[in-house]
Amino acid sequence: MKLSLLLIFLLFCIGFYGLCVGKTVIKSVFNLIIAQTALLLLFFQLAYTPNASPPILDHGTTGLWVDPYPQALMITTIVIGASITSLALMFSIKIYHHYGTLTWKKFMHKD
Amino acid sequence: MNAMPLLFIFLPIIIALLIYLIHRPWISVLGFLCQGFLSIALFFYTRFVQLTGAHDIIVGPWSKTIGVGLRNDSLSLSFLWLTLIFWWVLLAYIWSYRKEDYKFLFFFLFLEGTFMGLLQSNDLFNFFIFIDITTILSTILIIYEKDGFAIKSGVYYLLFNSVGMLFYQLGFIFLYSSMGTLNMSLLAERLALVPHSPLIRFSFLFFMVAVGVKSAVFPVYNWLPKAHSAAPSAISALLSGLLVKSGLYAFLRIRTLFAFDFMNEFFFFLGLFSALSGVAFALSQKDLKQILAYHTVSQIGLIVMGLSQPNTLLYLGGIAHLMNHALFKALLFLCAGIIIHHYQKRRVTEIRGVFHTMPFISVAMIIAMISITGGFLTNGYISKSLLTYGLAEKSGWIRLLYQIINLGTMTSFIKIAQIFFGPALPDRRQVNPGQWIAVGALSFACLAIPWIYEPLWAGFGVQLPHISLFTPQKFLILCLQGALGIGLVRWLTLKEPKMVRNIRHFQIGFGVSNGLMLFFLLLMIAAADLI
C-alpha cells in the first residue's frame, strides 16, 4: 500500500515536472496523460479493499465488495481525457502547418 | 417540475444536434424558439423554487450518495437567468453572419446546455465533467476562425486548464476516500460533523488551485488575455462575461461546502494583487481587445476580494459586481468587435473617428466605459459603491490601493476613449439590426439596473442596502481620478517609459506558468499553515 502510493506520487511528479519543463506541445500533451494516469491509479488504490469480491450481484456472497463507484467515475475521466488529448493533438497539427514548429517558445513569439 | 433541471441541460443540446443534422436555412430559427421556450420554463421554475425553497433531484433510481444530483437554489437560478440573457443577446448579435453556419450554431447551443448543467450540478464529479466539456467547447469556439493567433491561444487555454483540472481531480479523490460521497448536500452535512483532517484540508487546497486557474487569479491568469483576445468578438464577450464566472461559481460553492474561514484574508489579498497586476498589464497594452481582457483579470480580482469575506457588505458587493461585470464587459467586447470589424485594425493608437462613423455604438461603448469605472447612473456604480462601503472597515492602505486600482481602470479607459475623436471614415457602416438589438439591450440593462436593483436582487433572496445615486464626495473623487487619468495617459503615450514597453512584451511560457501553478499551491499551503 505504502509502496504503491509512493510510486503513484513519483509518477505524478514525473508528469508534472514534464509539464513544467516540456519544450513542445506534444511533450506537454504526453506529460498531461502521465499525470492523469497517476491520478487514476491513485483513486483505484485508495478504493482497493483486500480480499473483496468484484461488485457483481451474482458473483458470490462473501459480504465484502469492492466499491464500484471509483471505477465508474474514472471511466468517465478517461473519456474526457481522451477527447482533450485528441483535440490538443489536432491543434498541434494546425500549429505545425501554420508556424513550422511545435516548440512553445518559438511559436508563442511569432505573429 | 421534477424534470425541469434536465430540460435546461438537454433542450439546447437536442436543438443543437437538430440544427447540425438537418442543415437547412429555416432550421436555425429553432435556436430562437428554444430560447423562448427556455425563458418561459425558467420563469415558472423560478416561481416554483421561490415558493418551495431549494429544489433537489436525483437522476435515475439511485440513492443520494452515488446518484447524479441536480440542485437549484437562488444563486444558481440567478446564474441561469444570466446565462439565458447572454444567449439571447449573443444569438441576436451573431444572427446576421452566422445563421447558415450550422457548425458554429451547434457548438454555441451545445455550450449553453453544458453551462446550464454546470450551474445546476450538485455533485463534485459532475461539476468536473461539465467544466471540462465547457472548456473543450469554448476552445473549439475560440479557434473557430482558424488564424494562427487563435490556434496558439486555444491550445494554451485548453492544456493549461486541463492541468488545472488535474488538481480538481486530486481534490475529489481525497475527499471521496475520506468522506465516501461526492454529493454536495451530503458532504456539507458530513463535513460539519467531523474534525478537519489534513486530507480534507489538502483536498480543499487542491480544489482552490483548480478554481484559481479557472477564474484567473493572480499567479495563474496568463491564459486569459490570450484566449479572450484571440476569440471571435461574440465569443470573447461570452468568455469574459460568463464562462470565466464558472470558476467564481465553483469558488462560491466549494467554499460554502467546506465552510473554512481560515483562508479569508489570503483570498482577499489574492484578489487585491490580481486586480493590481491586471491593471498594470492593461495600462501597457495597445491592442483594444487585449486591454479589455486584462481588465477582466482586474475586475475578477475585485470580485474575489469581495467574495472572500462571507456575511459582510463586501460579499454582497462581490456578488453584485459579478453580475454587473458580466453585463458591461460583454457590452464592451461586442462594441469593440463591431469597431474592429469595421476598421480592420486592433490598435487603440490607430483607430480614430469612431464617434462620427458609428454614433450609436459609440454611445453604448461610453455607457459601458462609465460603468466599468464606477461612474454615476450605471450598474457598475452600485457594485463599486458597495465594495467601497465594505472596504471602510479595512486599513487605510488597502483603501488607497483600491483607489489606485480605480485610477488605473479610469486611465486605461481614457486611453481607449481616444478612438472616438477624429474625422469620420468615408464609408458609413451598414445598419445591422441584430447587432443593434444586442448592443442596445445590454446598454439598456446597464442604465436600468441602478433604478431597479433592490427589487431585482430581492427576487433572488439578496437584500442589498439602499445606495444614494449621487453623493458629492464620490463625484469629487471621480473628477479627481479623471483629471489624474488624463495626465497619466498623456505621459504614457507621449513619453512611453521603457518599463511600459517591457511589460507589454513580457511573456510567460507554458512550462513557467505550470511552475507558477505549483507556486500558487505552495503559497496556499503556507497560508493555510498546514505543515
Interface residues (C-beta under 8 A of the other chain):
Chain A: F16 L19 C20 V21 G22 K23 V25 S28 V29 L32 A35 Q36 L39 L42 F43 L46 A47 Y69 P70 L73 T76 T77 I80 S83 I84 L87 A88 F91 S92 K94 I95 H98 Y99 W104 K105 F107 M108 H109 K110 D111
Chain B: I66 F125 F128 I129 D132 I133 I136 T139 I140 I143 K146 G148 F149 I151 K152 G154 V155 Y156 L158 L159 S162 V163 L166 Q169 L170 I173 Y176 S177 Q507 G509 F510 G511 V512 N514 G515 L518
